[in-house]
């Protein structure tokens, strides 16, 4: 790791910090919306299957389109332009939900928000990886995720406060216009200060070649199993409301607890990743398998513990998973690598979300069993990918 006091490392840290602040405000916006999207769809007349399919299809596009945006960003080198455009779509779809009068309209906007995220994530992560090269990939991506999750905590709490005072979903979505404007200002500032993030790269890459290395595909298989076993929060919120386990006001608070744990886990596992490598994800997958029985089979106290464990898994997914990809491919291929990785992850997430919604309507016990089994199946695959990286 480079000397933290050196000018190049200081600039890299400042760049990570700026992108982290962008994510902080952006997450305040769309995670605030996500914390109530499931109950909102239910109020508009959607079923559990609809909630699962809408959430899963949004994630499918949100991850699948990253394959295209990552490839385009590498070919055109327009990393900044694509990042800024994606954030505009991603953020302004949220307050527009206040105008939705039918679940179909709300579903379209929720999917549009995911599409915007698909456009901006691969080029943003490629730029972030250049700064991460001198700071430690795990620490840089972990710090970025921690700042990201501060917003993910603030957003649901803001929504909970609006619901408590006004008692309406439309007012909650409209209020999110304010944090939607702030990250755009910070993002444009970062673009002005760091027009060429590639200049922040401090270490020569040891990886070369046009294609993706074999370890990348093994690692993607492990990540896909984790995605296939994870239950998206809208369905969890739908369950908590339907079973009267938590009130409408308390559901966003539960999500904030998960996001707070996510932020702490991202920093801890980011540091551990720089020391221990990919095998840390095996431990995370094993721990993450415990959330489903706690959330879906227990009462309010068990649901709180389950959401904390759910947050640990999310923190690791958003920090360690990205950090490992950055070290597997050459700098010129990172946009494509992040896009390909996220596309595969998103296909698995979509299959899971749609299936879990159907399973929920038929058998909650079967849903829990599938969630546990898929995540535990990822453990030996992560161990195998760690061995290949060491080799």
Secondary structure, DSSP 8 states (H G I E B T S, - for coil): ---TTSHHHHHHHHHHHHHHHHHHHHHHHHHHHHHHHHHHHHHTT--HHHHHHHHHHHHHHHHHTHHHHHHHHHHH--HHHHHHHHHHHHHHHHHGGGG--SHHHHHHHHHHHHHHHHHHHHHHHHHHHHHHHHH-HHHHHHHHHHHHHHHHHHHHHHHHHHHHHT--HHHHHHHTHHHHHHHHHHHHHHHHH-S-GGGG--S--S---SS--HHHHHHHHHHHHHHHH---HHHHHHHHHHTTSS-HHHHHHHHHHHHHHHHHHHHHHHHHHHHH-THHHHHHHHHHTTHHHHHHHS-HHHHHHHHHHHHHHHHHHHHHHHHHHHTTS-GGGHHHHHHHHHHHHHHHHHHHHHHHHHHHHH-HHHHHHHHHHHHHHHHHHHHHHHHHHH-
